Amino acid sequence: MTTTGMQLGPYLLRKRLGTGGMASVWTAVDGAGRALVIKRILPSLAAEAEFVAMFEREATLSARMRHENIVRVLDHGDYEGERYLAMEQLHGRDLSTVMMERAARGAPAPGLGAYVGLGVCRALAYVHELAGDDGAPLHLIHRDVSLSNVMLGFDGGVKLLDFGVAKAMADQRTQRTQAGVLKGKWAYLAPEQVEGGAVDQRADVFALGIVLWEMLTGRRLFKAPSGLQTLERVRAAWVLAPSTINPAAPAALDAIVMKALAKAPRDRWQSAAELAAALERVVATLGFGRSELAAEMASLFGEEARAYHDAQLHTPPRGAGPLGDEHEHEHEHDTVPMPRIEGATLAELRGHAPRRRMMWRLLLAAAALASLAVAWR
C-alpha cells in the first residue's frame, strides 16, 4: 500500500489500497474530513477510448443506484484529465478474504451462505429492474458477480461491488458482431458466455450460483490451474450438489443452488427476484441474519471488528451514513478474444493467462497454512 497526500479535485488521497486492470483504489477524505474511497482510472489507460467508456459507464450506472445491498457512489468526475469515482468506504472485508480466513475452520454455516446470497440476490434484482430517466428498463447485467465483488461488513451488512463491466443486454448484439471480448473473472462465467452465445440476466444468476456453491462447500467450483482448463470446466457446467461435500447443507439449499447452476439458461431461476424469494424462505428457516453475520466477522477479524464497533459507539453519525474503514478491493478481470463461431475450439484462448491477483491477496494466502491454502485455491 502506498501513502500519499496528493489532491484530486476536492479529495485528498491518503493510501493506495491496490491496483487492478482498470483502476487504482485509494482511501481519501473530502473537504469536510469525511472518509471515503476513490477509484481512479490508470494513467496508462486514460487515452484508451474503450477503457474510458467502461469507466464512464460504471460511474453513470453506479451513481443512479440506491440500494442497501449495493455500494454507494457519492460522486464522480474528471479532474485535469483524471477520471474518478468517490464511493462510501466500507467497514469489513470482501467475501474472498472471508473465505480464505475461514478455511482453517471449514465451510461456513449454511445459514451464512444463504444470508449472503440473499443480499447479493436482492442487489441483482434491483440492478436487473433498474430503469432509465424515461422509465424504460435498462436491462442491465452485472457480469462480474464473484467472491471478491461481495463485501461483508463488520456490522453484518452485505454489499455488491464493481459495475465496471456491467452491460445493457441491447449492447450484446453489437458485441457479438464485432467478435467481442470475454470479460469478467473466468471462474464465474456462465457457459453461454464462454460459448459466445446470447447473454442475459440469467448469466448473473449462474454466477451467483457459483458464489453460493463456494460458500457452502469452502471450495472453488470451476477454478483450474490454467485459464483454458477453467473455461472448459465452465463450459461443461458439471456440478455436484453442495451437500455431497458439506453434509450440513440442507436439501432446500441444494435444490436452489443446483437450479441456479443449470447449464441451459431456460432451466435456471429465470430472474434474481425469483431466486431471492426462494432464498428468503431458507434464510427464515435457518434463522441466520445480520447479527449472526456480524458475530462471524468478529470471530474472524476480532481486533478490527472491535475497533469498528468501538468507533461507532464513540462517534456521532454523519449525514451521509457510516463511512470510514479501509476497503480492500480487487479488480481481477480477464479479457480475451471470443470465438466468432460457437463451434470454435477453446485452443484459440491458449496463451491468455488470467491476470495476477493483487499483492495483498497473495501475502494473505501465504500466511495461511499451506495445505489449506492449496485446498481452497
Contacts in CASP RR format, 6 or more apart in sequence:
PFRMAT RR
TARGET T0000
AUTHOR 0000-0000-0000
METHOD contacts of the structure
MODEL  1
MTTTGMQLGPYLLRKRLGTGGMASVWTAVDGAGRALVIKRILPSLAAEAE
FVAMFEREATLSARMRHENIVRVLDHGDYEGERYLAMEQLHGRDLSTVMM
ERAARGAPAPGLGAYVGLGVCRALAYVHELAGDDGAPLHLIHRDVSLSNV
MLGFDGGVKLLDFGVAKAMADQRTQRTQAGVLKGKWAYLAPEQVEGGAVD
QRADVFALGIVLWEMLTGRRLFKAPSGLQTLERVRAAWVLAPSTINPAAP
AALDAIVMKALAKAPRDRWQSAAELAAALERVVATLGFGRSELAAEMASL
FGEEARAYHDAQLHTPPRGAGPLGDEHEHEHEHDTVPMPRIEGATLAELR
GHAPRRRMMWRLLLAAAALASLAVAWR
1 15 0 8 1.000
1 16 0 8 1.000
1 17 0 8 1.000
1 18 0 8 1.000
1 360 0 8 1.000
2 15 0 8 1.000
2 16 0 8 1.000
3 14 0 8 1.000
3 15 0 8 1.000
3 16 0 8 1.000
4 13 0 8 1.000
4 14 0 8 1.000
4 15 0 8 1.000
4 16 0 8 1.000
4 26 0 8 1.000
5 12 0 8 1.000
5 13 0 8 1.000
5 14 0 8 1.000
6 12 0 8 1.000
6 13 0 8 1.000
7 13 0 8 1.000
8 28 0 8 1.000
8 38 0 8 1.000
8 40 0 8 1.000
8 79 0 8 1.000
8 82 0 8 1.000
8 84 0 8 1.000
9 79 0 8 1.000
10 30 0 8 1.000
10 31 0 8 1.000
10 75 0 8 1.000
11 28 0 8 1.000
11 29 0 8 1.000
11 30 0 8 1.000
11 31 0 8 1.000
11 36 0 8 1.000
11 38 0 8 1.000
11 84 0 8 1.000
11 86 0 8 1.000
12 28 0 8 1.000
12 29 0 8 1.000
12 30 0 8 1.000
12 31 0 8 1.000
13 26 0 8 1.000
13 27 0 8 1.000
13 28 0 8 1.000
13 38 0 8 1.000
14 26 0 8 1.000
14 27 0 8 1.000
14 28 0 8 1.000
14 29 0 8 1.000
15 26 0 8 1.000
15 27 0 8 1.000
15 326 0 8 1.000
16 24 0 8 1.000
16 25 0 8 1.000
16 26 0 8 1.000
17 25 0 8 1.000
17 26 0 8 1.000
17 27 0 8 1.000
17 37 0 8 1.000
17 326 0 8 1.000
17 327 0 8 1.000
17 328 0 8 1.000
17 329 0 8 1.000
17 360 0 8 1.000
18 24 0 8 1.000
18 25 0 8 1.000
18 328 0 8 1.000
18 329 0 8 1.000
18 358 0 8 1.000
18 359 0 8 1.000
18 360 0 8 1.000
19 25 0 8 1.000
19 42 0 8 1.000
19 358 0 8 1.000
20 42 0 8 1.000
20 330 0 8 1.000
20 331 0 8 1.000
20 332 0 8 1.000
20 355 0 8 1.000
20 358 0 8 1.000
21 42 0 8 1.000
21 331 0 8 1.000
21 333 0 8 1.000
21 355 0 8 1.000
22 41 0 8 1.000
22 42 0 8 1.000
22 45 0 8 1.000
22 51 0 8 1.000
22 54 0 8 1.000
22 55 0 8 1.000
22 164 0 8 1.000
22 331 0 8 1.000
22 333 0 8 1.000
23 39 0 8 1.000
23 40 0 8 1.000
23 41 0 8 1.000
23 42 0 8 1.000
23 55 0 8 1.000
23 331 0 8 1.000
24 39 0 8 1.000
24 40 0 8 1.000
24 42 0 8 1.000
25 37 0 8 1.000
25 38 0 8 1.000
25 39 0 8 1.000
25 40 0 8 1.000
25 327 0 8 1.000
25 329 0 8 1.000
25 331 0 8 1.000
26 37 0 8 1.000
26 38 0 8 1.000
26 39 0 8 1.000
26 40 0 8 1.000
27 35 0 8 1.000
27 36 0 8 1.000
27 37 0 8 1.000
27 38 0 8 1.000
27 89 0 8 1.000
27 326 0 8 1.000
27 327 0 8 1.000
28 35 0 8 1.000
28 36 0 8 1.000
28 37 0 8 1.000
28 38 0 8 1.000
28 86 0 8 1.000
29 35 0 8 1.000
29 36 0 8 1.000
30 36 0 8 1.000
30 86 0 8 1.000
34 318 0 8 1.000
34 320 0 8 1.000
34 323 0 8 1.000
35 89 0 8 1.000
35 323 0 8 1.000
35 324 0 8 1.000
35 325 0 8 1.000
36 74 0 8 1.000
36 86 0 8 1.000
36 87 0 8 1.000
36 88 0 8 1.000
36 89 0 8 1.000
36 323 0 8 1.000
36 324 0 8 1.000
37 86 0 8 1.000
37 87 0 8 1.000
37 88 0 8 1.000
37 89 0 8 1.000
37 90 0 8 1.000
37 327 0 8 1.000
37 329 0 8 1.000
38 84 0 8 1.000
38 85 0 8 1.000
38 86 0 8 1.000
38 87 0 8 1.000
39 84 0 8 1.000
39 85 0 8 1.000
39 87 0 8 1.000
39 329 0 8 1.000
40 82 0 8 1.000
40 83 0 8 1.000
40 84 0 8 1.000
41 51 0 8 1.000
41 52 0 8 1.000
41 55 0 8 1.000
41 82 0 8 1.000
41 83 0 8 1.000
41 84 0 8 1.000
42 51 0 8 1.000
43 82 0 8 1.000
45 51 0 8 1.000
45 52 0 8 1.000
46 52 0 8 1.000
46 81 0 8 1.000
46 82 0 8 1.000
46 83 0 8 1.000
52 83 0 8 1.000
54 164 0 8 1.000
54 165 0 8 1.000
55 83 0 8 1.000
55 164 0 8 1.000
56 83 0 8 1.000
57 163 0 8 1.000
57 164 0 8 1.000
57 166 0 8 1.000
58 85 0 8 1.000
58 162 0 8 1.000
58 163 0 8 1.000
58 164 0 8 1.000
58 166 0 8 1.000
59 73 0 8 1.000
59 76 0 8 1.000
59 77 0 8 1.000
59 83 0 8 1.000
59 85 0 8 1.000
60 76 0 8 1.000
61 130 0 8 1.000
61 140 0 8 1.000
61 163 0 8 1.000
61 166 0 8 1.000
62 70 0 8 1.000
62 71 0 8 1.000
62 73 0 8 1.000
62 76 0 8 1.000
62 85 0 8 1.000
62 87 0 8 1.000
62 163 0 8 1.000
63 73 0 8 1.000
63 76 0 8 1.000
64 130 0 8 1.000
64 132 0 8 1.000
65 72 0 8 1.000
65 73 0 8 1.000
65 126 0 8 1.000
65 127 0 8 1.000
65 130 0 8 1.000
65 163 0 8 1.000
66 72 0 8 1.000
67 122 0 8 1.000
67 123 0 8 1.000
67 126 0 8 1.000
69 119 0 8 1.000
69 120 0 8 1.000
69 122 0 8 1.000
69 123 0 8 1.000
69 126 0 8 1.000
69 157 0 8 1.000
69 158 0 8 1.000
69 159 0 8 1.000
69 160 0 8 1.000
70 123 0 8 1.000
70 126 0 8 1.000
70 127 0 8 1.000
70 159 0 8 1.000
70 160 0 8 1.000
71 87 0 8 1.000
71 88 0 8 1.000
71 90 0 8 1.000
71 151 0 8 1.000
71 159 0 8 1.000
71 160 0 8 1.000
71 161 0 8 1.000
72 87 0 8 1.000
72 88 0 8 1.000
73 85 0 8 1.000
73 86 0 8 1.000
73 87 0 8 1.000
74 86 0 8 1.000
74 87 0 8 1.000
74 88 0 8 1.000
74 320 0 8 1.000
75 85 0 8 1.000
75 86 0 8 1.000
76 83 0 8 1.000
76 84 0 8 1.000
76 85 0 8 1.000
76 86 0 8 1.000
77 83 0 8 1.000
77 84 0 8 1.000
77 85 0 8 1.000
78 84 0 8 1.000
88 320 0 8 1.000
88 321 0 8 1.000
88 323 0 8 1.000
89 323 0 8 1.000
89 324 0 8 1.000
89 325 0 8 1.000
89 326 0 8 1.000
89 327 0 8 1.000
90 151 0 8 1.000
90 153 0 8 1.000
90 159 0 8 1.000
90 324 0 8 1.000
90 325 0 8 1.000
90 327 0 8 1.000
91 153 0 8 1.000
91 154 0 8 1.000
91 155 0 8 1.000
91 308 0 8 1.000
91 322 0 8 1.000
91 324 0 8 1.000
91 325 0 8 1.000
92 151 0 8 1.000
92 152 0 8 1.000
92 153 0 8 1.000
92 154 0 8 1.000
92 297 0 8 1.000
92 301 0 8 1.000
92 304 0 8 1.000
92 305 0 8 1.000
92 308 0 8 1.000
92 325 0 8 1.000
92 327 0 8 1.000
93 101 0 8 1.000
93 151 0 8 1.000
93 152 0 8 1.000
93 153 0 8 1.000
93 297 0 8 1.000
93 300 0 8 1.000
93 301 0 8 1.000
93 328 0 8 1.000
94 147 0 8 1.000
94 148 0 8 1.000
94 149 0 8 1.000
94 150 0 8 1.000
94 151 0 8 1.000
94 152 0 8 1.000
94 161 0 8 1.000
94 328 0 8 1.000
94 329 0 8 1.000
94 330 0 8 1.000
95 116 0 8 1.000
95 147 0 8 1.000
95 148 0 8 1.000
95 150 0 8 1.000
95 151 0 8 1.000
95 152 0 8 1.000
95 211 0 8 1.000
95 215 0 8 1.000
96 146 0 8 1.000
96 147 0 8 1.000
96 148 0 8 1.000
96 330 0 8 1.000
96 361 0 8 1.000
97 328 0 8 1.000
97 361 0 8 1.000
97 364 0 8 1.000
98 152 0 8 1.000
98 297 0 8 1.000
98 300 0 8 1.000
99 108 0 8 1.000
99 147 0 8 1.000
99 214 0 8 1.000
99 215 0 8 1.000
99 218 0 8 1.000
99 376 0 8 1.000
100 364 0 8 1.000
100 365 0 8 1.000
100 368 0 8 1.000
100 373 0 8 1.000
100 376 0 8 1.000
101 300 0 8 1.000
101 301 0 8 1.000
102 108 0 8 1.000
102 218 0 8 1.000
102 300 0 8 1.000
103 218 0 8 1.000
103 368 0 8 1.000
103 369 0 8 1.000
103 372 0 8 1.000
103 373 0 8 1.000
103 375 0 8 1.000
103 376 0 8 1.000
104 368 0 8 1.000
104 369 0 8 1.000
104 372 0 8 1.000
106 218 0 8 1.000
107 215 0 8 1.000
107 216 0 8 1.000
107 217 0 8 1.000
107 218 0 8 1.000
107 245 0 8 1.000
107 246 0 8 1.000
107 248 0 8 1.000
108 215 0 8 1.000
108 216 0 8 1.000
108 218 0 8 1.000
108 296 0 8 1.000
109 248 0 8 1.000
109 286 0 8 1.000
109 288 0 8 1.000
109 296 0 8 1.000
110 216 0 8 1.000
110 246 0 8 1.000
110 248 0 8 1.000
110 249 0 8 1.000
110 250 0 8 1.000
110 253 0 8 1.000
110 286 0 8 1.000
111 282 0 8 1.000
111 283 0 8 1.000
111 286 0 8 1.000
111 287 0 8 1.000
111 288 0 8 1.000
111 292 0 8 1.000
112 215 0 8 1.000
112 288 0 8 1.000
112 292 0 8 1.000
112 293 0 8 1.000
112 296 0 8 1.000
113 212 0 8 1.000
113 215 0 8 1.000
113 216 0 8 1.000
113 288 0 8 1.000
114 212 0 8 1.000
114 253 0 8 1.000
114 279 0 8 1.000
114 282 0 8 1.000
114 283 0 8 1.000
114 286 0 8 1.000
114 288 0 8 1.000
115 158 0 8 1.000
115 283 0 8 1.000
115 286 0 8 1.000
115 288 0 8 1.000
115 289 0 8 1.000
115 292 0 8 1.000
115 293 0 8 1.000
116 150 0 8 1.000
116 152 0 8 1.000
116 158 0 8 1.000
116 215 0 8 1.000
116 293 0 8 1.000
117 158 0 8 1.000
117 208 0 8 1.000
117 211 0 8 1.000
117 212 0 8 1.000
117 215 0 8 1.000
117 279 0 8 1.000
118 158 0 8 1.000
118 276 0 8 1.000
118 279 0 8 1.000
118 280 0 8 1.000
118 283 0 8 1.000
119 158 0 8 1.000
119 160 0 8 1.000
119 276 0 8 1.000
120 145 0 8 1.000
120 150 0 8 1.000
120 158 0 8 1.000
120 160 0 8 1.000
120 208 0 8 1.000
120 211 0 8 1.000
121 208 0 8 1.000
121 272 0 8 1.000
121 275 0 8 1.000
121 276 0 8 1.000
121 279 0 8 1.000
122 272 0 8 1.000
122 276 0 8 1.000
123 159 0 8 1.000
123 160 0 8 1.000
124 142 0 8 1.000
124 145 0 8 1.000
124 160 0 8 1.000
124 201 0 8 1.000
124 204 0 8 1.000
124 205 0 8 1.000
124 208 0 8 1.000
124 272 0 8 1.000
125 271 0 8 1.000
125 272 0 8 1.000
125 273 0 8 1.000
125 276 0 8 1.000
127 140 0 8 1.000
127 142 0 8 1.000
127 160 0 8 1.000
127 163 0 8 1.000
127 166 0 8 1.000
127 272 0 8 1.000
128 139 0 8 1.000
128 140 0 8 1.000
128 141 0 8 1.000
128 201 0 8 1.000
128 204 0 8 1.000
128 271 0 8 1.000
128 272 0 8 1.000
128 273 0 8 1.000
129 137 0 8 1.000
129 273 0 8 1.000
130 137 0 8 1.000
130 138 0 8 1.000
130 140 0 8 1.000
131 137 0 8 1.000
131 138 0 8 1.000
132 138 0 8 1.000
138 168 0 8 1.000
139 168 0 8 1.000
139 169 0 8 1.000
139 170 0 8 1.000
139 200 0 8 1.000
139 201 0 8 1.000
140 166 0 8 1.000
140 167 0 8 1.000
140 168 0 8 1.000
140 169 0 8 1.000
140 201 0 8 1.000
141 166 0 8 1.000
141 167 0 8 1.000
141 168 0 8 1.000
141 169 0 8 1.000
141 199 0 8 1.000
141 200 0 8 1.000
141 201 0 8 1.000
141 203 0 8 1.000
141 204 0 8 1.000
142 160 0 8 1.000
142 163 0 8 1.000
142 165 0 8 1.000
142 166 0 8 1.000
142 204 0 8 1.000
142 207 0 8 1.000
143 165 0 8 1.000
143 166 0 8 1.000
143 167 0 8 1.000
143 183 0 8 1.000
143 184 0 8 1.000
143 199 0 8 1.000
143 203 0 8 1.000
143 204 0 8 1.000
144 162 0 8 1.000
144 163 0 8 1.000
144 164 0 8 1.000
144 165 0 8 1.000
144 166 0 8 1.000
144 183 0 8 1.000
144 184 0 8 1.000
144 185 0 8 1.000
144 188 0 8 1.000
144 207 0 8 1.000
144 333 0 8 1.000
145 160 0 8 1.000
145 188 0 8 1.000
145 204 0 8 1.000
145 207 0 8 1.000
145 208 0 8 1.000
145 211 0 8 1.000
146 184 0 8 1.000
146 185 0 8 1.000
146 187 0 8 1.000
146 188 0 8 1.000
146 207 0 8 1.000
146 210 0 8 1.000
146 211 0 8 1.000
146 332 0 8 1.000
147 211 0 8 1.000
147 214 0 8 1.000
148 185 0 8 1.000
148 329 0 8 1.000
148 330 0 8 1.000
148 332 0 8 1.000
149 160 0 8 1.000
149 161 0 8 1.000
149 162 0 8 1.000
150 158 0 8 1.000
150 159 0 8 1.000
150 160 0 8 1.000
150 161 0 8 1.000
150 211 0 8 1.000
151 158 0 8 1.000
151 159 0 8 1.000
151 160 0 8 1.000
151 161 0 8 1.000
151 327 0 8 1.000
152 158 0 8 1.000
152 293 0 8 1.000
152 297 0 8 1.000
153 159 0 8 1.000
153 293 0 8 1.000
153 294 0 8 1.000
153 297 0 8 1.000
154 294 0 8 1.000
154 297 0 8 1.000
154 298 0 8 1.000
154 301 0 8 1.000
154 304 0 8 1.000
154 305 0 8 1.000
154 308 0 8 1.000
154 309 0 8 1.000
154 325 0 8 1.000
155 290 0 8 1.000
155 294 0 8 1.000
155 308 0 8 1.000
155 312 0 8 1.000
155 322 0 8 1.000
156 289 0 8 1.000
156 290 0 8 1.000
156 291 0 8 1.000
156 293 0 8 1.000
156 294 0 8 1.000
156 297 0 8 1.000
157 290 0 8 1.000
157 293 0 8 1.000
157 294 0 8 1.000
158 293 0 8 1.000
161 329 0 8 1.000
162 329 0 8 1.000
162 331 0 8 1.000
165 183 0 8 1.000
165 184 0 8 1.000
165 333 0 8 1.000
167 175 0 8 1.000
169 199 0 8 1.000
169 200 0 8 1.000
169 201 0 8 1.000
172 198 0 8 1.000
172 199 0 8 1.000
175 181 0 8 1.000
176 196 0 8 1.000
176 197 0 8 1.000
176 198 0 8 1.000
179 337 0 8 1.000
179 338 0 8 1.000
179 340 0 8 1.000
180 337 0 8 1.000
180 338 0 8 1.000
181 335 0 8 1.000
181 336 0 8 1.000
181 337 0 8 1.000
181 338 0 8 1.000
182 189 0 8 1.000
182 193 0 8 1.000
182 194 0 8 1.000
182 334 0 8 1.000
182 335 0 8 1.000
182 336 0 8 1.000
182 337 0 8 1.000
182 338 0 8 1.000
183 333 0 8 1.000
183 334 0 8 1.000
183 335 0 8 1.000
184 333 0 8 1.000
184 334 0 8 1.000
184 335 0 8 1.000
185 332 0 8 1.000
185 333 0 8 1.000
185 334 0 8 1.000
185 354 0 8 1.000
186 222 0 8 1.000
186 227 0 8 1.000
186 230 0 8 1.000
186 231 0 8 1.000
186 234 0 8 1.000
186 334 0 8 1.000
186 354 0 8 1.000
187 210 0 8 1.000
187 220 0 8 1.000
187 221 0 8 1.000
187 222 0 8 1.000
187 223 0 8 1.000
187 230 0 8 1.000
187 234 0 8 1.000
188 207 0 8 1.000
188 210 0 8 1.000
188 211 0 8 1.000
188 222 0 8 1.000
189 203 0 8 1.000
189 207 0 8 1.000
189 231 0 8 1.000
189 234 0 8 1.000
190 199 0 8 1.000
190 202 0 8 1.000
190 203 0 8 1.000
190 206 0 8 1.000
190 207 0 8 1.000
190 234 0 8 1.000
190 265 0 8 1.000
191 206 0 8 1.000
191 234 0 8 1.000
191 235 0 8 1.000
191 236 0 8 1.000
191 237 0 8 1.000
191 263 0 8 1.000
192 198 0 8 1.000
192 199 0 8 1.000
192 203 0 8 1.000
192 265 0 8 1.000
193 199 0 8 1.000
193 203 0 8 1.000
193 234 0 8 1.000
194 231 0 8 1.000
194 234 0 8 1.000
194 235 0 8 1.000
194 346 0 8 1.000
195 235 0 8 1.000
195 342 0 8 1.000
195 343 0 8 1.000
196 338 0 8 1.000
196 339 0 8 1.000
196 342 0 8 1.000
197 342 0 8 1.000
200 265 0 8 1.000
201 271 0 8 1.000
201 272 0 8 1.000
202 265 0 8 1.000
202 268 0 8 1.000
202 269 0 8 1.000
202 270 0 8 1.000
202 271 0 8 1.000
203 265 0 8 1.000
204 272 0 8 1.000
205 260 0 8 1.000
205 268 0 8 1.000
205 269 0 8 1.000
205 271 0 8 1.000
205 272 0 8 1.000
205 275 0 8 1.000
206 260 0 8 1.000
206 261 0 8 1.000
206 262 0 8 1.000
206 265 0 8 1.000
206 268 0 8 1.000
208 260 0 8 1.000
208 272 0 8 1.000
208 275 0 8 1.000
209 257 0 8 1.000
209 260 0 8 1.000
209 261 0 8 1.000
210 221 0 8 1.000
210 222 0 8 1.000
210 261 0 8 1.000
212 242 0 8 1.000
212 253 0 8 1.000
212 256 0 8 1.000
212 257 0 8 1.000
212 260 0 8 1.000
213 221 0 8 1.000
213 239 0 8 1.000
213 242 0 8 1.000
213 257 0 8 1.000
213 261 0 8 1.000
214 220 0 8 1.000
214 221 0 8 1.000
216 242 0 8 1.000
216 245 0 8 1.000
216 246 0 8 1.000
216 249 0 8 1.000
216 253 0 8 1.000
216 257 0 8 1.000
217 242 0 8 1.000
217 245 0 8 1.000
217 246 0 8 1.000
217 249 0 8 1.000
218 245 0 8 1.000
218 246 0 8 1.000
218 376 0 8 1.000
219 245 0 8 1.000
219 375 0 8 1.000
219 376 0 8 1.000
220 376 0 8 1.000
220 377 0 8 1.000
221 239 0 8 1.000
222 230 0 8 1.000
222 233 0 8 1.000
222 234 0 8 1.000
223 230 0 8 1.000
223 377 0 8 1.000
224 230 0 8 1.000
224 232 0 8 1.000
224 233 0 8 1.000
226 353 0 8 1.000
227 334 0 8 1.000
227 349 0 8 1.000
227 352 0 8 1.000
227 353 0 8 1.000
227 354 0 8 1.000
228 346 0 8 1.000
228 347 0 8 1.000
228 349 0 8 1.000
228 350 0 8 1.000
228 351 0 8 1.000
230 354 0 8 1.000
231 346 0 8 1.000
231 349 0 8 1.000
232 346 0 8 1.000
235 346 0 8 1.000
236 263 0 8 1.000
237 261 0 8 1.000
237 262 0 8 1.000
237 263 0 8 1.000
239 258 0 8 1.000
239 261 0 8 1.000
241 249 0 8 1.000
241 254 0 8 1.000
241 257 0 8 1.000
241 258 0 8 1.000
242 249 0 8 1.000
242 253 0 8 1.000
242 254 0 8 1.000
242 257 0 8 1.000
243 249 0 8 1.000
243 250 0 8 1.000
243 251 0 8 1.000
243 253 0 8 1.000
243 254 0 8 1.000
250 282 0 8 1.000
250 285 0 8 1.000
250 286 0 8 1.000
252 281 0 8 1.000
252 282 0 8 1.000
252 285 0 8 1.000
253 282 0 8 1.000
256 275 0 8 1.000
256 278 0 8 1.000
256 279 0 8 1.000
256 282 0 8 1.000
259 267 0 8 1.000
259 268 0 8 1.000
259 269 0 8 1.000
260 268 0 8 1.000
260 269 0 8 1.000
260 275 0 8 1.000
261 268 0 8 1.000
262 268 0 8 1.000
269 275 0 8 1.000
269 278 0 8 1.000
283 289 0 8 1.000
294 305 0 8 1.000
297 305 0 8 1.000
298 305 0 8 1.000
298 306 0 8 1.000
298 309 0 8 1.000
304 325 0 8 1.000
308 325 0 8 1.000
312 322 0 8 1.000
328 360 0 8 1.000
330 357 0 8 1.000
330 358 0 8 1.000
330 361 0 8 1.000
332 354 0 8 1.000
332 355 0 8 1.000
332 357 0 8 1.000
332 358 0 8 1.000
333 355 0 8 1.000
334 352 0 8 1.000
334 354 0 8 1.000
334 355 0 8 1.000
336 349 0 8 1.000
336 352 0 8 1.000
337 348 0 8 1.000
337 349 0 8 1.000
339 345 0 8 1.000
339 346 0 8 1.000
339 348 0 8 1.000
356 362 0 8 1.000
365 373 0 8 1.000
365 377 0 8 1.000
366 373 0 8 1.000
368 376 0 8 1.000
END
